[in-house]
Amino acid sequence: MIAEKELLTKEELEIVTKLEAEMMYALTLSHMNFYKNEIQTIISQAKRRHQFLSGFSKV
């Protein structure tokens, strides 16, 4: 299985790294959850893109 961060583009990886850093300085739990949800959204989009491209390349 491919590690999640390997699916990210360079730009996405930079954004996720910044979000993770910001999450450490979050003042409330709701702020932490916001950053976590943003990271999960980016990773899930990368997974869908990878599935689409791998399925497309098999055709």
C-alpha positions, 0 to 999 in steps of 0.5 A, a space after each residue: 500500500 502507498 503511504 498517504 503523503 507519497 500521493 501528494 504533489 509538492 504543493 499539497 505537501 507544503 500545504 499539509 506541512 504548514 497546516 500541521 505546524 499551525 495545528 500545534 499552535 491552535 488555541 482551541 479544540 475546534 481550531 485543531 479539528 479545522 486543521 485536521 479536517 483540512 489535512 484529511 480533505 487534501 489527502 482524500 482528494 489525492 487518493 481519489 486522484 491517484 485511483 482515477 489516474 491508475 484506473 485511467 492508465 490501465 485502460 
